[in-house]
Amino acid sequence: MPEPRLEIGTTIALQKTELDKLLTNVRAAGFETIGPRIQDEALVYEPIDGLSDLPQGYTSEQSTGHYRLLYVGHARCFDITPGPHTWKQFLFPPCLELFELHRDGTWQLETPSAPAPHYAFIGVRACELAAIGIQDRVFLRGDYVDPIYRGRRQSLFILAVNCMYPGGTCFCASMKTGPRATSGFDLSLTELDDLFLIEIGSEIGRGVVSGLSYQLASAFVQQLAQKGLARAASQMGRTLDTSDLPDVLLENLEHPHWAEVAQRCLSCANCTQVCPTCFCWDAQDTGDLLNRTTQRVRVWDSCFNPGYSYQAGGNTRPNVRSRYRQWLTHKLGTWQQQFDTLGCVGCGRCITWCPAGIDITEEIPALREEARK
């Protein structure tokens, strides 16, 4: 029987050992494979070569201000929900040189000339894929395009992973960003106990599965996957009603509840540093002692940083209350006006990594209830 032609949208079934060959094909196409692995008792995104690098047998325990890895010994590789790392570190690096000036009689400008890296993201959750889409709206606007982001983004291969086992702080179903990836990927993977289902999403995705030992996915295994994803959607660790957002925030900017939360908030910026959509940044200049070389770098910043809102006339957000309010009303309010989408994808990182235990899925209902009084 001749091998069937794989079309975009086709779903195939792979034995799990075939993933090593798939990753080899991805690297042969010129990409560096980056995926989830265990490091320092947390899940991070680092270069991987194959199945042996993945967090097989692990899951994670996440709640408000709490994160712990658990080894349970199962055979699955993608059960574990994301840790503090986000994929944006590769597209929008936390520290990046913009240019360097050298003085030898006159000032000479040097800009980085290295080509954009070709990354293959392996194991991108649906919520994280939605976050990449949101950052596309930020950095690839009609009126402005960030050339650094564009170069990295257009050289990117994405193997998404549908989430079968959400974590304790996940609420992507409420934000309509998961647990299933629906678009924007080259390949999409659903992990069952003994095999992977792979949906082909692009021409390059079709190219890297060629030569693998696969079968067309039967109705039975596709139904198993659909049932698993439906179960995941119903078993989110958190929920958030977005029906009255952004109005409930923007119509209550002077509500006393902001001050109540500010008494707990440390303004530490953890939430913004682990968020996959936050994009605040600063440009910093450094020079040598002889005043012959100076360098400008772009670094991540945060609206929780008191210096971020400092202007010549003073600080426009001088206290924790104003900074916390800015973060939340932008994320779930004015972001909609700027980019035609909310700035939250329901990944739950800001809840998990908040040392003060602030949970936005509790704060929004609390503000809503108090505003009704």
Order of alpha helices (4+ residues) and beta strands (2+ residues): beta-alpha-beta-beta-beta-beta-alpha-beta-beta-beta-alpha-alpha-beta-alpha-beta-beta-alpha-beta-alpha-alpha-alpha-alpha-beta-beta-beta-beta-alpha-alpha-alpha-alpha
